[in-house]
Amino acid sequence: MEILTSKEMEKADAFTINQLGVPSTVLMEHAALAVYNVLESIDGLDKSKIALFIGSGNNGGDGLALSRILLSNGYNIEIILTSSPENFRGNTKLNYDILLKYPAIFIDSYLNKKFHLSEYSLIIDAIFGTGLSRSVEGRYKEIIKEINRSSIFKISVDIPSGLSGMSSEIIGEHVSADITVTFCRPKILHCLYPARKYCGKVMVADITIPDFSVTRLDLSTYLVTENNLPLLFKREKDSHKGHFGHAVIIGGSKGKTGAPIMSSMACIRSGAGLTTCVIPGNLNTIFESFVAEAMSFPLGDCDYFNVYEIEEVLAFLNDKTVCALGPGIGREASTKEFVNKIIENTLIPIVIDADGINTLDDKSFEFMRNRSVITPHIGEFARLLKIDKEELLRDRLDIVREFSMKNGVVTVLKSADTLIADPQGLVYVNITGNTSLAKGGSGDCLTGLITGFISQGYNLVDSAILGCYIMGKTGEMLSQEKNERFIITTDIIHNMWKVFNEITLHQQQYFRNRKNSIITI
């Protein structure tokens, strides 16, 4: 599913209206009906008296059309106008003029007429839409503050008023919604923090803008959903372990043996045919006592890797399918040279994580082009780029895109929303997961998952997408059974089978019935 900016959404709207001839009133009516259907679907919500806050633009027009539908279906509503009707144009004015003939109650808040939110059971926010580009001021700011002070359930139409349709940054005072119903496609703010935090549950509704009105645009940002995951390969009955590759995990140092253990376990669970862990010799007994299904390749007689054993490792890697570098590998001076020798002297795909990333420099990327996945968190990526974390967070979508294009690598930028950027400039946003993953070991698990998928023949991007989605979804699923604080990484590894089953079943059903009018993200 594409993620759009407000400008891209405007182009899709304009093409649908001007080139296809779909009247804009039809789109507005479908938008209002979509919000109404969401409202109707929420069981247990007090809908006894609804306040609709209406602005002067198309977002306000959606709210006015919704008001008419609610009145026609017997709802008790009051319409709070935040702008003079003299400012209404086009379909917004059309819907206002129609409502004047209904038994509708209007409160002219733009004339400082008082409203008392304690009288209402539900708020519909239709003040500003995706076109807002600067912070709200004056009475709008005061109205939004008053809405937020209320504990009443809030549904925003398209976006919470006060947020920008062009960015995930907070530009000023804004509504904090419980549900946001947006149209056609999600926008940047619905998918990326910090703005996503204030959208509540986001529901994407079809309003009859055809897919080709969107796909004709030059788009480069996509949301990962269960509907567009890479297909899980079918395993033929006569398959054997050789069909699913030989993955190698290189990691571990004194005090960090758990990292390659978890990476190896996740790699095995993802379906790799064979998994071997290359580990410092002194740690081998610990590793073998925990992971029965993986082979080990103990290196030397020490607690960490050094460059003196590099030829032995390179010879071992020569006929392997994929190699992961970094889990628990440590920051010893000799380890940096060890890692870069592997990068420079191998041709197989490599996945680099954790302290493996801290060893990289410009020369490293010359040898990594078109065969590598790196999986930094925000801090590691900022260090790699030599920029402040705050600068990265402000513009991480474009920064990670440009980095992957420049260096020819797949970058998995881990955060509450994970960005997966490929060398062609496409970015995939994964929003599965929760705070159950905010623990040591999560990155090691993800590295093992991605490595295991590459081992089985998935390309680098698909491997990263599947790894991020499955890990996040497993965390969500386990959180329905256990407190998020209680869940540990090995719980994730042992329960990923549930998500594999869910994906398989969904992919079978999805292709039988592809159209779904409302998608929750």
C-alpha positions in Angstrom: 0.0 0.0 0.0 1.4 3.4 -1.0 2.0 6.1 1.6 1.2 9.5 0.2 1.9 13.1 1.0 -0.9 15.6 0.8 0.4 16.9 -2.5 0.4 13.4 -4.0 -3.2 12.9 -2.7 -4.2 16.1 -4.3 -2.9 14.8 -7.7 -4.8 11.5 -7.3 -8.0 13.5 -6.5 -7.5 15.9 -9.4 -6.9 13.0 -11.9 -10.0 11.2 -10.7 -12.2 14.4 -10.9 -10.8 16.1 -14.0 -9.6 13.2 -16.2 -12.0 10.4 -15.2 -15.0 12.7 -14.7 -15.9 11.5 -11.2 -17.7 14.4 -9.6 -16.0 15.8 -6.5 -19.4 15.6 -4.7 -19.3 11.9 -5.2 -15.9 11.6 -3.5 -17.1 13.8 -0.6 -20.2 11.7 -0.1 -18.2 8.5 0.0 -15.8 10.1 2.5 -18.7 11.0 4.7 -20.3 7.6 4.4 -16.9 5.9 5.3 -16.7 7.9 8.5 -20.4 7.0 9.2 -19.8 3.3 8.6 -16.8 3.4 11.0 -18.9 5.1 13.6 -21.7 2.6 13.2 -19.2 -0.3 13.6 -17.9 0.7 17.0 -19.8 -1.3 19.6 -20.1 0.1 23.1 -19.3 3.7 22.1 -21.7 6.4 23.6 -23.2 8.1 20.5 -26.1 9.8 22.4 -25.0 13.3 21.5 -22.4 14.2 18.9 -20.5 17.4 18.4 -19.1 18.0 14.9 -16.4 20.6 14.6 -16.5 22.0 11.0 -13.8 24.1 9.2 -14.2 26.0 6.0 -12.3 23.7 3.6 -13.0 20.3 2.1 -12.5 18.6 5.4 -15.3 20.7 6.8 -17.3 19.7 3.7 -16.8 16.0 4.6 -18.0 16.9 8.1 -21.1 18.7 6.8 -22.0 15.7 4.6 -21.5 13.4 7.5 -23.8 15.7 9.6 -26.6 15.2 7.0 -26.2 11.4 7.1 -26.2 11.4 10.9 -29.4 13.5 11.0 -31.0 11.3 8.4 -30.3 8.3 10.6 -31.8 9.8 13.8 -28.6 10.9 15.6 -28.7 13.8 18.0 -26.0 16.1 16.8 -24.8 19.7 17.0 -22.7 21.4 14.3 -20.0 23.7 15.7 -18.8 26.1 13.0 -15.2 27.2 13.4 -15.4 29.5 10.4 -18.0 31.8 8.9 -20.2 30.1 6.2 -19.2 33.1 4.0 -15.8 31.3 3.6 -17.4 28.1 2.4 -16.8 27.3 -1.3 -17.8 24.5 -3.7 -19.0 21.2 -2.1 -18.6 22.6 1.4 -21.0 25.4 0.6 -23.3 22.9 -1.2 -23.5 20.7 1.8 -24.0 23.6 4.2 -26.9 25.0 2.0 -28.6 21.6 2.1 -28.2 21.3 5.9 -30.0 24.7 6.3 -33.1 22.9 5.2 -32.6 20.1 7.8 -33.5 20.4 11.5 -29.8 21.0 12.2 -28.5 22.9 15.2 -25.5 25.2 14.4 -23.3 26.8 17.0 -21.3 29.7 15.5 -18.1 29.4 17.5 -16.4 31.8 15.1 -18.6 34.5 16.6 -17.5 33.4 20.1 -20.7 31.5 20.7 -20.0 29.2 23.6 -20.2 25.4 23.4 -19.9 23.0 26.4 -18.1 19.8 25.6 -19.4 18.2 28.8 -22.8 18.0 27.0 -21.5 15.7 24.3 -20.6 12.0 24.2 -18.6 12.0 21.0 -16.5 14.5 19.0 -16.0 14.5 15.3 -13.1 16.6 14.2 -13.4 18.0 10.7 -11.7 21.4 11.1 -8.5 21.0 8.9 -7.5 18.5 6.3 -4.3 17.5 4.7 -3.6 20.9 3.2 -2.4 22.5 6.5 1.2 23.5 6.3 1.7 25.8 9.3 0.7 25.9 13.0 -2.8 26.9 13.9 -3.3 30.2 15.7 -6.0 32.3 17.3 -9.4 30.8 18.0 -8.5 27.5 16.1 -5.7 26.9 18.6 -8.0 27.6 21.5 -10.7 25.3 20.1 -8.2 22.5 19.6 -6.9 22.9 23.1 -10.4 22.7 24.5 -11.1 19.5 22.5 -7.9 17.9 23.8 -8.7 18.9 27.4 -11.9 16.8 27.1 -11.8 13.1 27.8 -14.6 12.5 25.2 -13.9 10.0 22.4 -12.6 11.7 19.3 -12.8 10.7 15.7 -10.8 12.8 13.2 -11.8 13.1 9.5 -8.7 12.4 7.3 -6.1 13.7 9.7 -6.2 15.2 13.3 -6.6 18.9 12.8 -3.4 20.8 13.3 -1.1 18.1 11.9 0.6 18.4 8.5 -0.2 16.2 5.5 3.4 16.6 4.3 5.4 15.5 7.3 5.4 13.3 10.4 6.7 16.2 12.5 4.5 18.2 15.0 4.0 21.7 13.6 1.9 23.1 16.4 -1.3 22.5 18.4 -3.3 19.6 17.1 -6.2 17.3 18.0 -5.2 14.0 19.7 -7.6 11.5 18.1 -8.8 8.1 19.2 -9.6 7.1 15.6 -8.6 8.7 12.4 -10.5 7.8 9.2 -8.5 8.6 6.2 -9.3 8.1 2.5 -7.8 6.1 -0.4 -4.3 5.8 1.1 -2.5 6.5 4.4 -0.5 9.7 4.6 3.0 10.2 6.0 1.7 11.4 9.4 -0.5 8.2 9.8 2.5 5.9 9.6 5.5 7.7 11.2 6.2 9.0 14.6 5.8 11.4 16.3 2.6 12.4 14.4 1.3 8.8 14.3 1.1 8.9 18.1 -1.8 11.4 17.8 -3.8 9.6 15.1 -5.1 6.8 17.3 -6.3 3.8 15.3 -6.0 4.7 11.6 -8.6 3.3 9.3 -8.1 3.7 5.5 -11.4 3.8 3.6 -12.1 3.4 -0.1 -14.0 6.4 -1.5 -14.0 5.2 -5.2 -10.7 6.8 -6.2 -9.4 4.0 -8.5 -6.0 2.4 -7.8 -4.6 3.6 -11.1 -5.2 7.2 -10.1 -2.6 6.5 -7.4 -0.2 4.1 -9.2 0.3 6.5 -12.1 2.1 8.8 -9.7 5.8 8.6 -9.2 5.7 7.1 -5.7 8.5 5.7 -3.6 7.1 5.1 -0.1 5.0 2.1 0.9 3.3 0.7 4.0 4.0 -2.9 4.8 0.7 -4.7 5.4 -0.5 -8.3 5.4 -1.9 -7.6 2.0 1.4 -6.8 0.3 3.9 -9.0 2.1 6.2 -11.0 -0.2 4.7 -14.4 -0.8 6.0 -17.2 1.5 7.5 -19.8 -0.8 5.7 -23.1 -1.0 7.8 -26.0 0.2 7.7 -29.0 -2.1 7.2 -32.4 -0.5 10.5 -33.7 -2.0 12.6 -30.7 -0.6 15.6 -31.3 1.6 17.8 -29.0 3.7 20.1 -28.3 0.8 17.2 -26.5 -1.0 17.1 -23.9 1.8 20.7 -22.8 2.0 23.4 -22.7 4.5 23.4 -19.6 6.6 26.3 -18.4 8.8 26.1 -16.2 11.8 29.4 -14.6 12.9 29.2 -13.1 16.3 29.8 -13.3 20.0 32.4 -12.0 22.5 33.0 -12.4 26.2 29.7 -11.5 28.0 27.7 -11.4 24.8 27.3 -15.0 23.8 23.5 -14.7 24.0 23.4 -12.5 20.9 24.7 -15.1 18.4 22.6 -17.7 20.2 19.4 -15.8 19.5 20.4 -14.9 16.0 21.1 -18.5 15.2 17.8 -19.7 16.8 15.8 -17.1 14.8 17.6 -18.1 11.6 16.7 -21.7 12.1 13.1 -20.9 12.9 12.7 -18.8 9.8 13.4 -21.9 7.7 17.1 -21.9 6.8 18.3 -25.4 5.8 21.5 -25.3 7.7 22.8 -22.8 10.2 26.4 -22.5 11.5 27.6 -20.0 14.1 31.2 -18.9 13.8 32.1 -18.0 17.4 35.2 -17.2 19.4 36.6 -20.6 20.6 36.3 -19.9 24.4 32.6 -19.3 24.0 31.8 -22.4 21.9 30.7 -24.7 24.9 28.2 -22.1 26.0 26.8 -21.8 22.4 26.5 -25.5 21.9 24.7 -26.1 25.2 21.9 -23.7 24.1 21.4 -24.4 20.4 21.2 -28.0 19.4 20.0 -27.5 15.9 22.9 -25.2 14.7 26.4 -26.2 14.0 29.3 -24.2 15.4 32.6 -23.2 14.0 34.8 -22.3 17.0 37.6 -19.9 16.0 40.9 -19.7 17.9 41.4 -19.9 21.6 40.1 -16.5 22.8 37.0 -14.5 23.9 36.7 -12.3 20.8 37.5 -12.3 17.1 40.8 -11.1 15.7 42.2 -10.9 12.3 44.8 -13.7 12.7 42.1 -16.4 12.0 40.6 -14.6 9.0 41.9 -17.0 6.4 40.2 -19.9 8.1 36.9 -18.1 8.2 37.1 -17.0 4.5 37.8 -20.5 3.4 34.7 -21.7 5.4 32.5 -19.0 3.9 33.5 -19.7 0.3 30.5 -22.0 -0.5 27.9 -20.7 2.0 24.7 -19.0 1.0 24.7 -15.9 3.3 26.6 -14.5 6.2 25.4 -12.3 9.2 28.1 -10.2 10.9 27.8 -8.4 14.2 25.5 -10.0 16.9 27.5 -9.6 20.1 30.7 -9.2 18.2 32.1 -6.5 20.6 34.3 -3.5 19.9 37.9 -4.9 20.3 40.3 -3.1 18.1 41.2 -6.2 16.1 37.5 -7.0 15.6 37.1 -4.0 13.2 39.8 -5.3 10.9 38.3 -8.9 11.1 34.9 -7.7 10.0 36.2 -5.6 7.2 38.4 -8.4 5.9 35.3 -10.6 5.6 33.4 -7.8 3.8 36.3 -7.2 1.4 37.1 -10.8 0.6 33.6 -12.5 0.1 31.0 -12.3 -2.6 28.0 -13.8 -0.8 25.2 -11.7 0.7 25.9 -10.2 4.1 23.7 -8.9 6.9 25.4 -6.5 9.2 24.1 -5.6 12.7 25.0 -4.2 16.0 28.8 -3.7 16.6 29.4 -4.9 13.0 27.8 -1.6 11.9 30.2 0.4 14.2 33.2 -1.0 12.3 32.0 0.2 8.9 33.6 3.1 7.0 33.4 4.5 3.4 35.8 1.8 2.1 33.5 -0.9 3.6 30.6 0.2 1.4 32.6 -0.1 -1.7 32.6 -3.9 -1.2 29.0 -4.1 0.1 27.2 -2.7 -2.9 24.2 -4.8 -4.2 24.7 -7.7 -1.7 24.2 -6.2 1.7 21.6 -5.5 4.4 22.5 -3.3 7.4 20.2 -3.0 10.4 21.1 0.0 12.5 18.9 1.6 15.2 18.6 5.4 15.3 21.7 5.9 17.4 23.9 3.6 15.3 22.8 5.2 12.1 23.4 8.7 13.4 26.9 7.6 14.4 27.5 6.0 11.0 26.4 9.3 9.2 28.2 11.5 11.8 25.0 13.5 12.4 22.9 14.3 15.5 20.1 12.0 16.3 17.7 14.9 16.3 18.7 15.8 12.7 18.2 12.2 11.6 14.8 12.0 13.3 13.5 15.1 11.6 14.2 13.8 8.1 14.9 10.1 8.5 12.7 9.1 5.5 14.7 11.0 3.0 18.0 10.4 4.7 17.7 6.6 4.8 16.5 6.7 1.1 19.4 8.7 -0.1 21.9 6.6 2.0 20.7 3.3 0.4 20.8 4.8 -3.1 24.2 6.2 -2.6 25.7 3.0 -1.2 23.7 0.3 -3.0 22.6 -1.4 0.2 19.3 -2.3 1.9 19.0 -0.3 5.1 16.7 -1.4 7.9 16.4 1.7 10.2 15.0 0.3 13.4 12.6 2.3 15.5 9.0 2.3 16.6 8.3 2.6 12.9 11.0 0.7 10.9 12.1 2.0 7.5 13.4 -0.5 4.9 15.2 1.4 2.1 16.5 -0.2 -1.1 19.1 1.0 -3.6 16.4 2.0 -6.1 15.1 4.7 -3.7 12.0 2.8 -2.5 11.2 2.9 1.2 8.9 0.4 3.0 7.5 1.4 6.4 6.8 -1.4 8.9 4.6 -0.4 11.8 4.0 -3.8 13.4 5.4 -4.3 16.9 5.1 -2.7 20.4 7.2 -2.2 23.5 7.6 -5.9 24.0 10.4 -5.6 21.5 12.1 -2.7 23.4 14.6 -5.1 25.0 18.1 -6.5 24.4 18.1 -9.3 21.9 15.5 -8.0 19.5 18.0 -6.8 17.0 19.8 -10.1 17.1 16.5 -11.9 16.5 15.8 -9.7 13.5 19.3 -10.3 12.1 18.8 -14.0 12.3 15.3 -13.8 10.6 16.6 -11.7 7.7 19.6 -14.0 7.3 17.4 -17.1 7.3 15.1 -15.7 4.6 18.0 -14.8 2.4 19.3 -18.3 2.9 16.1 -19.7 1.5 16.3 -17.6 -1.7 14.3 -14.5 -0.9 15.9 -11.3 -2.2 17.4 -8.8 0.2 14.4 -6.4 0.3 11.8 -9.1 0.7 13.9 -10.8 3.5 14.1 -7.5 5.4 10.3 -6.9 5.0 9.3 -10.4 6.1 11.7 -10.3 9.0 10.5 -6.9 10.3 6.8 -7.7 9.9 6.9 -11.2 11.4 8.9 -10.1 14.4 6.7 -7.1 15.1 3.5 -9.0 14.6 4.7 -11.8 16.9 5.2 -9.1 19.6 1.7 -7.8 19.1 0.2 -11.3 19.2 2.1 -12.3 22.4 1.0 -9.1 24.1 -2.6 -10.3 23.9 -1.6 -13.2 26.1 1.1 -11.6 28.3 2.1 -8.2 29.7 4.5 -6.5 27.2 7.1 -6.0 30.0 7.2 -9.8 30.6 7.9 -10.9 27.0 11.5 -11.7 26.2 13.2 -12.2 22.9 13.2 -16.0 23.1 9.4 -15.8 23.6 9.3 -14.0 20.2 11.5 -16.7 18.6 9.5 -19.6 20.0 6.1 -18.1 18.9 6.9 -16.8 15.4 5.2 -19.9 14.0 1.8 -18.3 14.8 2.5 -15.4 12.5 3.8 -17.7 9.8 0.5 -19.6 9.9 -1.5 -16.3 9.9 0.4 -15.0 6.9 0.0 -18.3 5.0 -3.8 -18.4 5.6 -4.2 -14.7 4.8 -2.3 -15.0 1.5 -4.5 -17.9 0.5 -7.7 -15.9 1.3 -6.6 -12.6 0.1 -6.2 -13.7 -3.5 -9.7 -15.1 -3.4 -11.2 -11.8 -2.3 -8.8 -8.8 -2.9 -11.1 -5.9 -2.3 -11.6 -4.6 1.2 -13.3 -1.2 1.6 -11.8 -0.3 5.0 -8.3 -1.3 6.1 -7.1 -0.7 9.6 -3.3 0.0 10.0 
